[in-house]
Amino acid sequence: MRLITLLSACFYCLTGTFSQPQPDKDGRVTLRYTDGKAGEVEVKGDKGVSGEMTLRDGVWTLTTDPLPSDVYMYNFIVDEERRVPDPRNPWRERDIADTVSLFCVKGWPGSYYMDSDVPHGTVRKLWYPSSLNGMTRRRLAVYLPPGYDGDTTRRYPVLYLLHGSGGDENAWTGMGRLRQIMDNMIAEGKCRPMIVVMPNGNAELDAAPGESPYMEAVPQAKNLQSMMGMVEKAFPQEVVPFIEKNFRTIADKRHRAIAGLSLGGLHTLFISANNPEMFGYVGLFSPQTTNSLSDKAIMNVQGLADGISGLAASLPFVTDRWKEKVGRKMRRTESMEIYSDTEGKLLRQFAEPPELYYIAVGKDDFIRKLVDKHRQRLDKLGCRYTYNESPGGHTWQNWRRYLLDFLPRIFH
């Protein structure tokens, strides 16, 4: 299917019909797919961009109702089995394991997600030393604001921006439109110029799938090892020191922010709670707020791991190689203490509270119940926070908007 899609893209490019779908003056978008042999074709995408297509003269078409300003993702489903990105549309991004086509309806917020005639920042992909999960190096992406290389004396605040389950260091620059958002917000004076760091928070991978010379991997939506505390424990020891050594940062609490979506929200919550002196601004976007284990369960898991490791080490017929393998797997539970005594850690964090503790979630988000419980816990402890409840669910359309709302609130 990839070869067919590539050949189709080359054909459309050569014939001059290779372009992003454009909305009409009312915000309607017409999608087209050419395949006279297909029995049926439907569009599957964001809300408002789905439905059965109609065949006429060998071309399948679907015209949407008027769409609010935003970025919309979609694919074609051919004969109920083939999932095909739009061969006419050059704008594609990877969303976990899927490649999706996108188009934009300009206005607010859509225009913030597009390249504009404003000064542009740059994104660098870098490897940093890491011992997380037995690795020696991991990759992260860094956005540097316009002018960073021009004035070598200026220092900048830093936002650490974390992705969700199945994501990687490319998620926020791809589906999240981070560079475009930063360029446009900075140009309009709506946020302070800053460095944005986007690490790979998948404990099982050192970099985005297919982009590491050291590991072979495929994208997966579930990253269970990323919910065992390893990422949160390594972050202040590895990521922050690397950034502050290699970039011109303002290295204090008032000039550090951390935010994340979904699984990245879990990481953000517990990185900030375990390091109350480190971040002056905290953003939880549709956050997973628990790893589903109570303090007692965490202690039981750690005790079981210690017992298995001890048993393996004591058996005379077990090889050293197998003992080391067992030990390595069991050591993955050592970091789960990150999730223990959450209320005590929150009290310590809010003893000298962050200047902003921001929580955002959609009304229809399946994770909202977890968010409500976390808010109830904060209310009980007397911890003040800012809450943004939006329409919609667990989607990039919401996460991009949360970032637009979060950025003007930090580093004042």
C-alpha positions as CSV (number, residue, x, y, z in Angstrom):
1,M,0.0,0.0,0.0
2,R,2.9,2.4,0.7
3,L,4.3,1.8,-2.8
4,I,0.9,2.5,-4.4
5,T,0.5,5.6,-2.3
6,L,4.0,6.8,-3.3
7,L,3.3,6.2,-7.0
8,S,0.0,8.0,-6.7
9,A,1.6,11.0,-5.0
10,C,4.3,11.1,-7.8
11,F,1.5,11.0,-10.4
12,Y,-0.4,13.8,-8.9
13,C,2.7,15.9,-8.4
14,L,3.7,15.5,-12.0
15,T,0.2,16.4,-13.3
16,G,-0.1,19.5,-11.2
17,T,-3.0,18.4,-8.9
18,F,-0.9,17.8,-5.8
19,S,-2.3,20.3,-3.2
20,Q,-3.9,20.6,0.2
21,P,-7.7,20.7,0.2
22,Q,-8.9,24.3,0.5
23,P,-12.1,25.4,2.2
24,D,-14.5,27.6,0.3
25,K,-15.7,31.0,1.7
26,D,-18.2,29.2,4.0
27,G,-15.7,26.8,5.4
28,R,-16.8,23.8,3.4
29,V,-14.1,21.4,2.1
30,T,-14.4,19.0,-0.8
31,L,-12.2,15.9,-0.7
32,R,-11.6,13.9,-3.8
33,Y,-10.2,10.4,-4.4
34,T,-9.7,8.9,-7.9
35,D,-10.2,5.2,-8.1
36,G,-12.8,4.0,-10.6
37,K,-12.3,0.3,-9.6
38,A,-13.2,0.8,-5.9
39,G,-16.6,-0.5,-4.8
40,E,-17.0,2.1,-2.0
41,V,-14.9,4.8,-0.4
42,E,-15.5,6.6,2.8
43,V,-13.6,9.4,4.6
44,K,-12.6,8.7,8.2
45,G,-11.3,11.6,10.2
46,D,-12.0,14.3,12.8
47,K,-15.5,15.3,13.7
48,G,-17.1,16.9,10.7
49,V,-14.7,15.2,8.3
50,S,-16.2,11.7,7.9
51,G,-18.8,10.0,5.7
52,E,-19.5,8.0,2.6
53,M,-18.1,9.4,-0.7
54,T,-20.0,9.7,-3.9
55,L,-18.7,8.4,-7.2
56,R,-19.0,10.4,-10.4
57,D,-16.9,10.1,-13.6
58,G,-14.4,8.0,-11.8
59,V,-13.8,10.4,-8.9
60,W,-15.1,9.9,-5.4
61,T,-16.0,13.1,-3.6
62,L,-17.3,14.3,-0.2
63,T,-18.1,17.9,0.7
64,T,-18.2,18.7,4.4
65,D,-20.6,21.0,6.2
66,P,-19.1,24.4,7.1
67,L,-16.1,23.7,9.5
68,P,-14.9,25.8,12.3
69,S,-11.3,27.0,12.1
70,D,-8.9,24.2,13.0
71,V,-6.6,21.6,11.6
72,Y,-8.4,18.4,10.5
73,M,-7.0,15.0,9.9
74,Y,-8.5,12.3,7.7
75,N,-7.8,9.2,5.5
76,F,-9.8,7.3,2.9
77,I,-11.1,3.8,3.6
78,V,-11.3,1.9,0.3
79,D,-13.6,-1.1,0.2
80,E,-13.8,-1.3,4.0
81,E,-10.2,-2.6,4.3
82,R,-7.6,-0.3,2.7
83,R,-6.7,2.8,4.7
84,V,-5.1,5.4,2.3
85,P,-3.8,8.9,2.9
86,D,-5.0,11.4,0.4
87,P,-2.6,11.0,-2.6
88,R,-3.4,14.6,-3.7
89,N,-2.5,16.1,-0.4
90,P,1.2,16.7,0.4
91,W,0.5,17.5,4.1
92,R,0.9,14.3,6.1
93,E,1.9,13.4,9.6
94,R,2.4,10.2,11.6
95,D,0.0,9.8,14.5
96,I,1.4,6.8,16.5
97,A,1.2,4.0,13.8
98,D,-1.0,5.8,11.3
99,T,-0.1,8.3,8.6
100,V,-2.8,10.8,8.3
101,S,-3.6,13.6,5.8
102,L,-4.4,17.1,7.1
103,F,-5.9,20.4,6.0
104,C,-6.5,23.7,7.7
105,V,-9.4,26.0,8.0
106,K,-7.9,29.4,8.7
107,G,-9.0,31.8,11.4
108,W,-8.8,31.1,15.1
109,P,-7.1,28.8,16.1
110,G,-6.3,27.3,12.6
111,S,-4.0,30.1,11.5
112,Y,-1.7,29.6,14.4
113,Y,-1.0,26.1,13.1
114,M,0.2,27.3,9.7
115,D,3.5,28.7,8.4
116,S,3.1,32.5,8.3
117,D,5.3,35.4,7.0
118,V,6.9,35.9,10.4
119,P,10.4,35.1,11.8
120,H,10.9,31.4,12.2
121,G,12.5,29.4,15.0
122,T,14.4,26.2,14.4
123,V,14.0,22.6,15.6
124,R,17.0,20.5,16.4
125,K,17.0,16.8,17.1
126,L,19.8,15.8,19.5
127,W,21.0,12.7,21.4
128,Y,21.8,12.9,25.1
129,P,23.4,10.5,27.5
130,S,20.9,8.3,29.3
131,S,20.8,5.1,31.4
132,L,17.0,4.9,31.3
133,N,15.9,1.3,31.0
134,G,19.4,0.1,30.3
135,M,20.0,2.5,27.4
136,T,23.1,4.6,26.8
137,R,21.5,7.5,24.8
138,R,18.1,8.9,24.0
139,R,16.9,11.6,21.6
140,L,14.9,14.8,22.1
141,A,13.8,17.7,20.0
142,V,14.5,21.3,20.9
143,Y,12.7,24.4,19.5
144,L,14.9,27.5,19.5
145,P,13.1,30.8,19.1
146,P,13.8,33.3,16.2
147,G,17.1,35.2,16.9
148,Y,18.6,32.5,19.2
149,D,21.7,32.2,17.1
150,G,21.9,35.9,16.4
151,D,22.4,37.2,20.0
152,T,24.7,34.8,21.7
153,T,24.4,36.7,25.1
154,R,20.7,36.3,25.5
155,R,19.3,33.6,27.8
156,Y,15.8,32.1,27.6
157,P,13.2,30.4,29.8
158,V,12.5,26.8,29.0
159,L,9.2,24.8,28.5
160,Y,9.6,21.1,28.7
161,L,6.7,19.7,26.6
162,L,5.8,16.0,26.9
163,H,3.9,13.7,24.5
164,G,1.2,11.1,25.1
165,S,1.2,7.3,24.9
166,G,2.4,6.1,21.6
167,G,4.1,9.4,20.9
168,D,7.8,10.4,20.7
169,E,10.0,13.4,20.3
170,N,8.3,14.2,17.0
171,A,4.7,14.3,18.2
172,W,4.5,17.9,19.2
173,T,6.3,19.2,16.1
174,G,4.2,17.0,13.9
175,M,0.6,16.7,15.0
176,G,1.1,19.3,17.6
177,R,2.3,22.1,15.2
178,L,4.6,23.3,17.9
179,R,7.0,25.3,15.7
180,Q,4.2,27.1,13.9
181,I,2.4,27.9,17.2
182,M,5.6,29.3,18.7
183,D,6.6,31.3,15.7
184,N,3.1,32.9,15.4
185,M,2.6,33.5,19.1
186,I,6.0,35.1,19.6
187,A,5.5,37.2,16.5
188,E,2.3,38.6,17.9
189,G,3.7,39.2,21.3
190,K,1.3,36.7,22.9
191,C,4.0,34.7,24.6
192,R,7.6,35.2,25.6
193,P,10.4,33.9,23.4
194,M,11.4,30.6,24.9
195,I,13.2,27.3,24.3
196,V,10.9,24.3,24.1
197,V,12.2,20.8,24.8
198,M,10.4,17.7,23.6
199,P,12.0,14.5,24.9
200,N,11.1,11.0,24.0
201,G,9.1,9.8,27.0
202,N,8.6,6.2,25.7
203,A,10.7,4.1,28.1
204,E,10.9,1.3,25.5
205,L,12.4,3.4,22.7
206,D,15.4,5.6,22.4
207,A,13.9,7.7,19.6
208,A,11.0,7.9,17.2
209,P,10.4,4.6,15.4
210,G,12.6,4.2,12.3
211,E,14.8,7.1,13.3
212,S,17.3,5.4,15.6
213,P,20.5,3.8,14.3
214,Y,20.6,1.8,17.6
215,M,17.2,0.2,17.9
216,E,14.5,-1.3,15.6
217,A,11.0,-0.5,16.7
218,V,7.4,0.0,15.5
219,P,5.0,2.5,16.9
220,Q,2.7,1.2,19.6
221,A,-0.2,3.0,21.4
222,K,0.4,1.4,24.8
223,N,3.7,2.0,26.6
224,L,3.4,0.1,29.9
225,Q,7.0,0.6,30.9
226,S,6.5,4.3,30.6
227,M,4.2,4.1,33.6
228,M,6.7,2.5,36.0
229,G,8.4,5.7,37.1
230,M,11.6,5.3,35.1
231,V,10.9,8.3,32.8
232,E,10.0,10.6,35.8
233,K,13.1,9.5,37.8
234,A,15.5,10.1,34.9
235,F,14.1,13.4,33.7
236,P,15.6,15.7,36.3
237,Q,18.9,13.8,36.3
238,E,19.4,13.6,32.6
239,V,17.2,15.8,30.4
240,V,17.3,19.1,32.4
241,P,21.1,19.0,33.0
242,F,21.7,18.3,29.4
243,I,19.6,21.2,28.2
244,E,21.1,23.6,30.8
245,K,24.6,22.6,29.8
246,N,24.1,22.9,26.0
247,F,21.7,25.9,25.6
248,R,21.5,29.4,27.0
249,T,18.8,28.9,29.6
250,I,17.7,30.8,32.7
251,A,18.3,28.0,35.1
252,D,15.9,28.6,38.0
253,K,12.3,27.6,39.0
254,R,10.7,30.9,37.8
255,H,12.0,30.2,34.3
256,R,11.2,26.5,33.9
257,A,7.8,25.2,32.9
258,I,6.7,21.6,32.2
259,A,3.5,20.5,30.5
260,G,2.3,17.3,28.9
261,L,-0.7,15.6,27.4
262,S,-2.3,12.3,28.5
263,L,0.6,10.0,29.5
264,G,2.8,13.1,29.3
265,G,0.4,14.6,31.8
266,L,1.1,11.7,34.2
267,H,4.8,12.3,33.7
268,T,4.4,16.1,34.3
269,L,2.3,15.6,37.4
270,F,4.9,13.3,39.1
271,I,8.1,15.0,37.8
272,S,6.9,18.3,39.3
273,A,5.5,16.7,42.5
274,N,8.8,14.8,43.1
275,N,10.9,17.9,42.3
276,P,9.0,20.8,43.9
277,E,12.0,23.2,43.6
278,M,12.4,22.7,39.8
279,F,9.3,24.1,37.9
280,G,7.4,27.3,38.4
281,Y,4.7,26.5,35.9
282,V,2.9,23.1,35.4
283,G,0.5,22.2,32.7
284,L,-1.7,19.0,32.6
285,F,-3.4,18.5,29.3
286,S,-6.0,15.7,29.5
287,P,-3.7,14.1,32.0
288,Q,-3.6,10.6,33.1
289,T,-3.4,11.3,36.8
290,T,-2.5,7.8,38.2
291,N,-0.6,4.7,37.2
292,S,-3.6,2.7,38.6
293,L,-1.6,1.4,41.6
294,S,-2.2,2.5,45.2
295,D,0.7,3.0,47.6
296,K,0.2,-0.4,49.1
297,A,0.1,-2.0,45.7
298,I,3.4,-0.3,44.7
299,M,5.0,-1.6,47.8
300,N,3.7,-5.1,47.0
301,V,5.0,-5.0,43.4
302,Q,8.4,-3.8,44.6
303,G,8.5,-6.6,47.3
304,L,7.6,-9.2,44.7
305,A,10.3,-8.0,42.4
306,D,12.9,-8.1,45.1
307,G,11.8,-11.6,46.0
308,I,12.0,-12.9,42.4
309,S,15.5,-11.3,41.9
310,G,16.7,-12.9,45.2
311,L,15.3,-16.3,44.2
312,A,16.9,-16.1,40.8
313,A,20.3,-15.2,42.3
314,S,20.2,-18.1,44.8
315,L,19.4,-20.9,42.4
316,P,22.6,-22.8,41.5
317,F,21.4,-24.0,38.1
318,V,20.5,-20.5,36.8
319,T,23.1,-19.0,34.5
320,D,24.6,-15.6,35.2
321,R,23.2,-14.3,31.9
322,W,19.7,-15.3,32.9
323,K,20.2,-13.9,36.4
324,E,21.2,-10.5,34.9
325,K,18.2,-10.6,32.5
326,V,15.8,-11.2,35.4
327,G,17.5,-8.6,37.5
328,R,17.3,-6.0,34.8
329,K,13.6,-6.6,34.3
330,M,12.9,-6.5,38.1
331,R,14.9,-3.3,38.5
332,R,12.3,-1.6,36.3
333,T,10.0,-1.6,39.4
334,E,12.5,0.3,41.5
335,S,11.3,3.7,40.2
336,M,7.7,3.1,41.1
337,E,8.3,4.9,44.4
338,I,7.8,8.0,42.2
339,Y,4.0,7.4,42.5
340,S,3.9,6.8,46.2
341,D,2.7,9.3,48.9
342,T,1.1,11.5,46.2
343,E,-0.7,13.7,48.7
344,G,2.4,14.3,50.8
345,K,4.4,15.3,47.7
346,L,1.6,17.7,46.5
347,L,1.6,19.3,49.9
348,R,5.4,19.8,49.7
349,Q,5.1,21.1,46.1
350,F,2.4,23.7,47.1
351,A,4.2,24.8,50.3
352,E,5.9,27.2,47.9
353,P,3.4,26.8,45.1
354,P,4.0,27.0,41.3
355,E,3.1,30.3,39.9
356,L,0.7,28.4,37.6
357,Y,-0.8,24.9,38.0
358,Y,-2.9,24.5,34.9
359,I,-5.4,21.6,34.2
360,A,-7.3,21.2,31.0
361,V,-9.6,18.5,29.8
362,G,-12.5,17.9,27.3
363,K,-16.1,17.4,28.6
364,D,-16.3,14.2,26.6
365,D,-12.8,13.0,27.4
366,F,-12.7,9.4,28.6
367,I,-10.0,10.4,31.1
368,R,-12.1,13.2,32.7
369,K,-13.1,11.1,35.7
370,L,-9.4,10.7,36.6
371,V,-9.0,14.5,36.2
372,D,-12.0,15.1,38.4
373,K,-10.5,12.9,41.1
374,H,-7.2,14.8,40.9
375,R,-9.0,18.1,41.2
376,Q,-10.9,16.8,44.3
377,R,-7.6,15.8,45.8
378,L,-6.1,19.3,45.2
379,D,-9.2,20.9,46.6
380,K,-9.0,18.8,49.7
381,L,-5.4,19.8,50.2
382,G,-6.0,23.4,49.6
383,C,-3.9,23.5,46.4
384,R,-4.9,26.3,44.0
385,Y,-5.0,25.6,40.3
386,T,-6.4,27.0,37.0
387,Y,-9.0,24.8,35.3
388,N,-10.0,24.8,31.6
389,E,-12.8,22.6,30.5
390,S,-13.4,22.5,26.8
391,P,-15.8,20.8,24.4
392,G,-14.6,17.6,22.8
393,G,-12.5,14.7,23.9
394,H,-9.0,13.2,23.9
395,T,-7.8,14.8,20.7
396,W,-5.0,16.9,19.2
397,Q,-7.6,19.6,18.4
398,N,-7.9,20.1,22.2
399,W,-4.2,19.7,23.0
400,R,-3.2,22.3,20.5
401,R,-5.7,24.7,22.0
402,Y,-4.6,24.0,25.5
403,L,-1.1,24.9,24.5
404,L,-2.3,28.2,22.9
405,D,-4.1,28.9,26.2
406,F,-1.1,27.9,28.4
407,L,1.7,29.8,26.6
408,P,0.6,33.4,27.4
409,R,0.3,32.4,31.1
410,I,3.9,31.5,31.7
411,F,7.2,33.3,32.3
412,H,5.8,36.7,33.4
